[in-house]
Amino acid sequence: MIRSFIVELTCNNMRIDRWLRNKLGKVPQSLIEKSLRLGKIKINKKKIKSSFKIKANDKIELFNFDFKEKIKHEKKQFNPSIEVIKSNENLIIDDNEDFIVLNKSAGISVQGGTKSKKNLVDIFAKSEIFQGTKPFSVHRLDKDTSGVFIIAKNRQTAQLLTSLFRLRKVHKTYLAICKGEIEKDSGEWNDNLIRYDNGKKITEKAKTIFKVIDKNTNASLVEMKPITGRKHQLRKQLFNIGHSIFGDKKYNSSVSSKGINKDLMLHSYQIKFMINEKKYTYKALLPDYFNKLLKTKRLNFSN
């Protein structure tokens, strides 16, 4: 059996072994190396090594390659309706030739997974905005968190933005409404956060700069600027000081979950970064449910 593929522009300059894993799933490197040596994988009818970098329009041929691994790990793509596509396009704050910025709704994942099929990557893959290319996710935002989110339009921009996030050159500001009155008006949270990966306990240092914008005995509106990017960092840190975020069903400091808010009151409010000496600043308006709780809890915030 021979399978043929033409390399898309978005995969230009990608290593062949990485392309194979993207296309076929979690194929062991040893299997890739063995197949390359035996000539089961050829590019433009030539044998190559795993470090070979493919180019747009290259022809990749797989000869009697075992596709069982692909079937096992392949994720079913979410097929959005026209209404879903348009409703998410309406959330776009900026659209340029390299990336889009949108005010992400709460309740939608960035990428598809076993628990969540509806996701932004699959939605924008069907959008006319990404015609001739595809969406690249460059950072994380929890499913239930709303606010500023960036999606790259090409691999080069994706790699650049991913590097900026990794080097902490993208400055993010979050807003949260949390339970009770936070004692300190400003400062730093430095924690050792614990998470588990396949049963293995992992401890990670987490740092966040915070400022309380308004507070009373019932609630606090807090601005947070994470320095590190740990999973659920802000939610965990507020829970650790006894002031969990309203609507957080996982990190909840109340004994009872009765009357818990439906929506998580955590919003990615602003992102700032620089590319080629040009400054980019994006703000995302607060959701209606966020403003409603501010009013209910008598907290003030001026955009």
C-alpha positions as a Markdown table, in Angstrom:
| # | Residue | x | y | z |
|---|---|---|---|---|
| 1 | Met | 0.0 | 0.0 | 0.0 |
| 2 | Ile | 1.3 | 3.4 | -1.0 |
| 3 | Arg | 0.0 | 6.7 | 0.6 |
| 4 | Ser | 1.0 | 10.0 | -1.0 |
| 5 | Phe | 0.9 | 13.5 | 0.5 |
| 6 | Ile | 1.8 | 16.9 | -0.8 |
| 7 | Val | 3.4 | 19.2 | 1.8 |
| 8 | Glu | 1.2 | 22.2 | 2.6 |
| 9 | Leu | 2.7 | 25.7 | 2.8 |
| 10 | Thr | 2.0 | 25.8 | 6.6 |
| 11 | Cys | 4.4 | 22.8 | 7.0 |
| 12 | Asn | 7.3 | 24.4 | 5.1 |
| 13 | Asn | 10.7 | 23.8 | 6.8 |
| 14 | Met | 9.3 | 21.2 | 9.2 |
| 15 | Arg | 11.4 | 18.1 | 10.1 |
| 16 | Ile | 10.1 | 15.0 | 8.5 |
| 17 | Asp | 9.8 | 13.1 | 11.8 |
| 18 | Arg | 7.8 | 15.9 | 13.3 |
| 19 | Trp | 5.5 | 16.0 | 10.2 |
| 20 | Leu | 4.9 | 12.2 | 10.5 |
| 21 | Arg | 3.9 | 12.5 | 14.2 |
| 22 | Asn | 1.6 | 15.4 | 13.4 |
| 23 | Lys | 0.0 | 13.4 | 10.5 |
| 24 | Leu | 0.0 | 9.9 | 12.0 |
| 25 | Gly | -0.2 | 10.4 | 15.8 |
| 26 | Lys | 2.2 | 9.1 | 18.4 |
| 27 | Val | 4.4 | 7.1 | 16.2 |
| 28 | Pro | 7.6 | 5.9 | 18.0 |
| 29 | Gln | 10.8 | 7.6 | 16.8 |
| 30 | Ser | 12.4 | 4.2 | 16.5 |
| 31 | Leu | 9.7 | 3.1 | 14.0 |
| 32 | Ile | 10.2 | 6.3 | 12.0 |
| 33 | Glu | 14.0 | 5.8 | 11.9 |
| 34 | Lys | 13.7 | 2.2 | 10.8 |
| 35 | Ser | 11.1 | 3.0 | 8.1 |
| 36 | Leu | 13.4 | 5.8 | 6.8 |
| 37 | Arg | 16.4 | 3.4 | 6.6 |
| 38 | Leu | 14.3 | 0.8 | 4.8 |
| 39 | Gly | 13.0 | 3.3 | 2.3 |
| 40 | Lys | 9.4 | 3.0 | 3.4 |
| 41 | Ile | 9.3 | 6.8 | 3.6 |
| 42 | Lys | 10.5 | 8.8 | 0.7 |
| 43 | Ile | 10.4 | 12.5 | -0.4 |
| 44 | Asn | 10.3 | 13.2 | -4.1 |
| 45 | Lys | 11.2 | 9.5 | -4.6 |
| 46 | Lys | 14.4 | 9.9 | -2.5 |
| 47 | Lys | 15.5 | 8.3 | 0.8 |
| 48 | Ile | 16.1 | 10.9 | 3.6 |
| 49 | Lys | 17.0 | 11.1 | 7.3 |
| 50 | Ser | 14.8 | 12.0 | 10.2 |
| 51 | Ser | 16.4 | 15.5 | 10.4 |
| 52 | Phe | 15.4 | 16.3 | 6.8 |
| 53 | Lys | 13.4 | 19.5 | 6.5 |
| 54 | Ile | 10.5 | 19.3 | 4.1 |
| 55 | Lys | 9.4 | 22.1 | 1.8 |
| 56 | Ala | 6.1 | 23.2 | 0.5 |
| 57 | Asn | 4.9 | 21.1 | -2.4 |
| 58 | Asp | 7.3 | 18.2 | -1.6 |
| 59 | Lys | 5.7 | 14.8 | -2.4 |
| 60 | Ile | 5.9 | 12.4 | 0.6 |
| 61 | Glu | 5.3 | 8.7 | -0.1 |
| 62 | Leu | 4.7 | 6.1 | 2.6 |
| 63 | Phe | 5.3 | 2.5 | 1.4 |
| 64 | Asn | 3.5 | -0.2 | 3.5 |
| 65 | Phe | 3.7 | 2.0 | 6.6 |
| 66 | Asp | 1.8 | 0.8 | 9.6 |
| 67 | Phe | -1.2 | 3.1 | 10.2 |
| 68 | Lys | -2.6 | 1.4 | 13.3 |
| 69 | Glu | -1.0 | 4.0 | 15.6 |
| 70 | Lys | -2.8 | 6.8 | 13.7 |
| 71 | Ile | -6.2 | 5.1 | 14.0 |
| 72 | Lys | -5.7 | 4.7 | 17.8 |
| 73 | His | -4.8 | 8.3 | 18.4 |
| 74 | Glu | -6.7 | 10.2 | 15.8 |
| 75 | Lys | -9.0 | 12.8 | 17.2 |
| 76 | Lys | -12.4 | 13.4 | 15.5 |
| 77 | Gln | -12.5 | 17.0 | 14.2 |
| 78 | Phe | -15.4 | 19.2 | 15.4 |
| 79 | Asn | -17.6 | 20.2 | 12.5 |
| 80 | Pro | -19.0 | 23.7 | 13.3 |
| 81 | Ser | -22.2 | 25.1 | 11.8 |
| 82 | Ile | -22.1 | 28.4 | 9.9 |
| 83 | Glu | -23.8 | 30.1 | 12.9 |
| 84 | Val | -21.1 | 28.9 | 15.3 |
| 85 | Ile | -18.3 | 30.1 | 12.9 |
| 86 | Lys | -19.9 | 33.6 | 12.4 |
| 87 | Ser | -20.6 | 34.0 | 16.1 |
| 88 | Asn | -16.9 | 33.4 | 16.9 |
| 89 | Glu | -15.8 | 35.7 | 14.0 |
| 90 | Asn | -17.9 | 38.4 | 15.6 |
| 91 | Leu | -15.7 | 38.2 | 18.7 |
| 92 | Ile | -12.5 | 39.2 | 16.8 |
| 93 | Ile | -10.8 | 42.3 | 18.2 |
| 94 | Asp | -8.1 | 42.5 | 15.5 |
| 95 | Asp | -7.4 | 40.6 | 12.2 |
| 96 | Asn | -4.1 | 41.1 | 10.3 |
| 97 | Glu | -2.1 | 39.0 | 7.9 |
| 98 | Asp | -0.3 | 37.2 | 10.6 |
| 99 | Phe | -2.8 | 36.5 | 13.5 |
| 100 | Ile | -6.2 | 37.3 | 14.9 |
| 101 | Val | -7.1 | 38.4 | 18.4 |
| 102 | Leu | -10.5 | 37.6 | 19.8 |
| 103 | Asn | -12.4 | 38.0 | 23.0 |
| 104 | Lys | -12.9 | 34.3 | 23.7 |
| 105 | Ser | -16.2 | 33.3 | 25.2 |
| 106 | Ala | -16.3 | 31.2 | 28.4 |
| 107 | Gly | -17.2 | 27.5 | 27.9 |
| 108 | Ile | -15.3 | 26.8 | 24.7 |
| 109 | Ser | -11.9 | 25.0 | 24.5 |
| 110 | Val | -9.0 | 26.2 | 22.5 |
| 111 | Gln | -8.3 | 22.7 | 21.1 |
| 112 | Gly | -10.4 | 19.6 | 20.9 |
| 113 | Gly | -9.9 | 16.8 | 23.4 |
| 114 | Thr | -11.7 | 13.7 | 24.8 |
| 115 | Lys | -13.9 | 15.8 | 27.1 |
| 116 | Ser | -14.5 | 18.7 | 24.8 |
| 117 | Lys | -15.2 | 18.5 | 21.1 |
| 118 | Lys | -16.2 | 22.1 | 20.4 |
| 119 | Asn | -13.0 | 24.1 | 20.1 |
| 120 | Leu | -11.7 | 27.3 | 18.5 |
| 121 | Val | -9.0 | 25.7 | 16.3 |
| 122 | Asp | -11.6 | 23.5 | 14.5 |
| 123 | Ile | -14.1 | 26.4 | 14.2 |
| 124 | Phe | -11.6 | 28.8 | 12.6 |
| 125 | Ala | -10.2 | 26.1 | 10.4 |
| 126 | Lys | -13.5 | 26.4 | 8.6 |
| 127 | Ser | -13.6 | 30.2 | 8.6 |
| 128 | Glu | -12.9 | 32.2 | 5.4 |
| 129 | Ile | -10.4 | 34.2 | 7.5 |
| 130 | Phe | -8.1 | 31.2 | 7.4 |
| 131 | Gln | -8.6 | 30.4 | 3.7 |
| 132 | Gly | -5.4 | 29.0 | 2.2 |
| 133 | Thr | -3.8 | 28.5 | 5.7 |
| 134 | Lys | -4.9 | 27.1 | 9.0 |
| 135 | Pro | -5.2 | 28.3 | 12.6 |
| 136 | Phe | -2.2 | 27.8 | 15.0 |
| 137 | Ser | -2.8 | 27.9 | 18.8 |
| 138 | Val | 0.1 | 29.8 | 20.4 |
| 139 | His | -0.9 | 29.9 | 24.1 |
| 140 | Arg | -3.4 | 28.5 | 26.6 |
| 141 | Leu | -6.6 | 29.8 | 28.0 |
| 142 | Asp | -8.8 | 27.5 | 30.2 |
| 143 | Lys | -12.2 | 26.5 | 28.7 |
| 144 | Asp | -14.1 | 28.4 | 31.3 |
| 145 | Thr | -11.9 | 31.5 | 31.2 |
| 146 | Ser | -13.0 | 34.4 | 28.9 |
| 147 | Gly | -11.0 | 37.2 | 27.3 |
| 148 | Val | -8.0 | 38.0 | 25.0 |
| 149 | Phe | -6.8 | 35.1 | 22.9 |
| 150 | Ile | -4.4 | 35.0 | 19.9 |
| 151 | Ile | -4.5 | 32.6 | 17.0 |
| 152 | Ala | -1.7 | 32.6 | 14.4 |
| 153 | Lys | -2.3 | 32.4 | 10.7 |
| 154 | Asn | 1.0 | 30.8 | 9.7 |
| 155 | Arg | 3.7 | 28.6 | 11.1 |
| 156 | Gln | 6.4 | 31.3 | 11.2 |
| 157 | Thr | 4.2 | 33.7 | 13.3 |
| 158 | Ala | 3.1 | 30.8 | 15.5 |
| 159 | Gln | 6.7 | 29.9 | 16.2 |
| 160 | Leu | 7.5 | 33.6 | 17.0 |
| 161 | Leu | 4.6 | 34.1 | 19.3 |
| 162 | Thr | 5.1 | 30.8 | 21.0 |
| 163 | Ser | 8.7 | 31.9 | 21.7 |
| 164 | Leu | 7.6 | 35.2 | 23.1 |
| 165 | Phe | 5.2 | 33.5 | 25.5 |
| 166 | Arg | 7.9 | 31.0 | 26.5 |
| 167 | Leu | 10.4 | 33.8 | 27.1 |
| 168 | Arg | 7.8 | 35.7 | 29.2 |
| 169 | Lys | 7.8 | 38.6 | 26.8 |
| 170 | Val | 4.0 | 38.6 | 26.5 |
| 171 | His | 2.5 | 40.5 | 29.4 |
| 172 | Lys | -0.9 | 39.3 | 30.5 |
| 173 | Thr | -3.4 | 40.9 | 32.8 |
| 174 | Tyr | -6.3 | 39.0 | 34.3 |
| 175 | Leu | -9.3 | 40.2 | 36.3 |
| 176 | Ala | -11.2 | 38.0 | 38.8 |
| 177 | Ile | -14.0 | 38.4 | 41.3 |
| 178 | Cys | -13.2 | 36.3 | 44.3 |
| 179 | Lys | -14.9 | 35.5 | 47.6 |
| 180 | Gly | -14.3 | 37.6 | 50.7 |
| 181 | Glu | -12.1 | 40.6 | 51.4 |
| 182 | Ile | -8.4 | 40.1 | 50.4 |
| 183 | Glu | -6.4 | 41.6 | 53.2 |
| 184 | Lys | -3.4 | 43.0 | 51.2 |
| 185 | Asp | -4.1 | 45.6 | 48.6 |
| 186 | Ser | -1.1 | 44.6 | 46.4 |
| 187 | Gly | 1.9 | 42.3 | 46.3 |
| 188 | Glu | 3.3 | 39.0 | 45.0 |
| 189 | Trp | 2.1 | 35.5 | 45.3 |
| 190 | Asn | 5.0 | 32.9 | 45.3 |
| 191 | Asp | 3.8 | 29.4 | 45.5 |
| 192 | Asn | 4.9 | 25.8 | 45.0 |
| 193 | Leu | 1.9 | 24.4 | 43.1 |
| 194 | Ile | 1.4 | 20.7 | 42.9 |
| 195 | Arg | -0.1 | 18.8 | 39.9 |
| 196 | Tyr | -0.1 | 15.2 | 38.9 |
| 197 | Asp | 0.9 | 13.7 | 35.5 |
| 198 | Asn | 0.0 | 10.1 | 35.1 |
| 199 | Gly | 0.0 | 9.6 | 38.8 |
| 200 | Lys | 3.4 | 11.3 | 39.2 |
| 201 | Lys | 3.5 | 14.3 | 41.6 |
| 202 | Ile | 5.1 | 17.4 | 40.1 |
| 203 | Thr | 5.8 | 20.6 | 42.1 |
| 204 | Glu | 6.2 | 23.9 | 40.1 |
| 205 | Lys | 7.1 | 27.4 | 41.3 |
| 206 | Ala | 4.4 | 30.0 | 40.5 |
| 207 | Lys | 4.7 | 33.7 | 40.7 |
| 208 | Thr | 2.0 | 36.4 | 40.2 |
| 209 | Ile | 1.9 | 40.1 | 40.8 |
| 210 | Phe | -1.5 | 41.2 | 42.1 |
| 211 | Lys | -3.4 | 44.4 | 42.9 |
| 212 | Val | -6.9 | 44.6 | 44.6 |
| 213 | Ile | -9.0 | 47.1 | 42.6 |
| 214 | Asp | -12.0 | 47.2 | 44.9 |
| 215 | Lys | -13.2 | 45.1 | 47.8 |
| 216 | Asn | -15.7 | 44.7 | 50.6 |
| 217 | Thr | -16.5 | 42.1 | 53.2 |
| 218 | Asn | -18.3 | 39.9 | 50.6 |
| 219 | Ala | -16.0 | 40.0 | 47.6 |
| 220 | Ser | -12.9 | 41.4 | 46.0 |
| 221 | Leu | -12.0 | 42.5 | 42.4 |
| 222 | Val | -8.4 | 41.6 | 41.8 |
| 223 | Glu | -6.0 | 42.4 | 38.9 |
| 224 | Met | -3.4 | 39.7 | 38.4 |
| 225 | Lys | -0.2 | 39.6 | 36.2 |
| 226 | Pro | 1.2 | 36.1 | 36.1 |
| 227 | Ile | 5.0 | 35.9 | 35.7 |
| 228 | Thr | 5.0 | 32.1 | 35.3 |
| 229 | Gly | 2.4 | 30.2 | 33.3 |
| 230 | Arg | 1.4 | 27.1 | 35.3 |
| 231 | Lys | -1.8 | 25.2 | 34.7 |
| 232 | His | -4.7 | 26.8 | 36.7 |
| 233 | Gln | -2.1 | 29.1 | 38.3 |
| 234 | Leu | -4.4 | 32.0 | 39.3 |
| 235 | Arg | -7.3 | 29.8 | 40.3 |
| 236 | Lys | -5.0 | 27.7 | 42.6 |
| 237 | Gln | -3.3 | 30.8 | 44.1 |
| 238 | Leu | -6.5 | 32.5 | 45.1 |
| 239 | Phe | -7.8 | 29.2 | 46.5 |
| 240 | Asn | -4.6 | 28.9 | 48.5 |
| 241 | Ile | -5.2 | 32.2 | 50.3 |
| 242 | Gly | -8.8 | 31.3 | 51.0 |
| 243 | His | -10.4 | 33.6 | 48.3 |
| 244 | Ser | -11.5 | 31.3 | 45.5 |
| 245 | Ile | -13.0 | 32.7 | 42.3 |
| 246 | Phe | -16.7 | 32.9 | 42.1 |
| 247 | Gly | -17.9 | 30.1 | 39.7 |
| 248 | Asp | -14.8 | 28.0 | 40.3 |
| 249 | Lys | -16.2 | 24.5 | 40.9 |
| 250 | Lys | -12.7 | 22.8 | 41.1 |
| 251 | Tyr | -10.9 | 25.2 | 43.4 |
| 252 | Asn | -13.7 | 26.3 | 45.7 |
| 253 | Ser | -12.9 | 27.4 | 49.3 |
| 254 | Ser | -16.6 | 27.2 | 50.4 |
| 255 | Val | -17.7 | 24.0 | 52.1 |
| 256 | Ser | -21.0 | 24.0 | 50.2 |
| 257 | Ser | -21.3 | 24.6 | 46.4 |
| 258 | Lys | -24.9 | 25.7 | 46.9 |
| 259 | Gly | -25.6 | 28.9 | 45.0 |
| 260 | Ile | -22.3 | 28.8 | 43.2 |
| 261 | Asn | -22.1 | 30.9 | 40.1 |
| 262 | Lys | -22.6 | 29.2 | 36.7 |
| 263 | Asp | -19.8 | 31.2 | 35.1 |
| 264 | Leu | -16.2 | 31.4 | 36.2 |
| 265 | Met | -15.4 | 35.0 | 37.1 |
| 266 | Leu | -11.9 | 35.0 | 35.6 |
| 267 | His | -11.2 | 37.1 | 32.5 |
| 268 | Ser | -8.1 | 37.6 | 30.4 |
| 269 | Tyr | -8.4 | 41.4 | 30.2 |
| 270 | Gln | -5.2 | 42.5 | 28.5 |
| 271 | Ile | -2.2 | 41.3 | 26.5 |
| 272 | Lys | 0.9 | 43.3 | 25.6 |
| 273 | Phe | 3.9 | 42.4 | 23.4 |
| 274 | Met | 6.3 | 43.7 | 20.9 |
| 275 | Ile | 7.3 | 42.4 | 17.4 |
| 276 | Asn | 10.0 | 44.2 | 15.4 |
| 277 | Glu | 9.9 | 47.3 | 17.6 |
| 278 | Lys | 6.2 | 47.6 | 17.2 |
| 279 | Lys | 4.0 | 47.5 | 20.3 |
| 280 | Tyr | 0.8 | 45.6 | 20.4 |
| 281 | Thr | -1.8 | 46.1 | 23.2 |
| 282 | Tyr | -5.2 | 44.3 | 23.2 |
| 283 | Lys | -8.0 | 44.6 | 25.7 |
| 284 | Ala | -11.1 | 42.5 | 25.9 |
| 285 | Leu | -14.4 | 43.9 | 27.2 |
| 286 | Leu | -15.8 | 42.2 | 30.3 |
| 287 | Pro | -18.7 | 39.7 | 29.7 |
| 288 | Asp | -22.2 | 40.8 | 30.7 |
| 289 | Tyr | -22.3 | 38.1 | 33.5 |
| 290 | Phe | -19.0 | 39.5 | 34.9 |
| 291 | Asn | -20.4 | 43.1 | 35.0 |
| 292 | Lys | -23.6 | 41.8 | 36.5 |
| 293 | Leu | -21.8 | 40.2 | 39.5 |
| 294 | Leu | -19.7 | 43.4 | 39.9 |
| 295 | Lys | -22.9 | 45.3 | 40.4 |
| 296 | Thr | -24.4 | 42.6 | 42.7 |
| 297 | Lys | -21.3 | 42.6 | 44.9 |
| 298 | Arg | -21.0 | 46.4 | 44.8 |
| 299 | Leu | -17.6 | 46.4 | 43.3 |
| 300 | Asn | -16.4 | 49.3 | 41.0 |
| 301 | Phe | -14.3 | 48.9 | 37.9 |
| 302 | Ser | -13.6 | 51.5 | 35.2 |
| 303 | Asn | -12.5 | 50.1 | 31.8 |
